[in-house]
Amino acid sequence: MDRMEEKEKARKRWDRTHRKRNRAKEFLLWARDWDYVPVEEREVEINRAVGFRFNDMAKCSCSMCGNPRRYFDELTLQEKKQLEDIEDQLKEFEK
């Protein structure tokens, strides 16, 4: 096995460990809010919810939490700030 293959194996091993650790953290975050679910169903439901959340990492996809470009054809906050910076630079350049 050459050095590149070893590095790739190590990276994959690290990714697996990292995903496992993050999934466990997410499980704990979800578990504290699931007191209303019967105990027999709780673990199955939490694992299902964690799976959806872990693969997507978005808590919600409503218009208030989602991307403003998708719902309102607006610029994101970061894009607005960048445009303001560009406008300020142009004003300084014109002086």
Buried (B, 14 or more C-beta within 10 A) or exposed (E): EEEEEEEEEEEEEEEEEEEEEEBEEBBEEBBEEBEEEEEEEBEEEBEEBBEEBBEEEEEEEEEEEEEBEEEEEEEEEEEEEEEEEEEEEEEEEEE
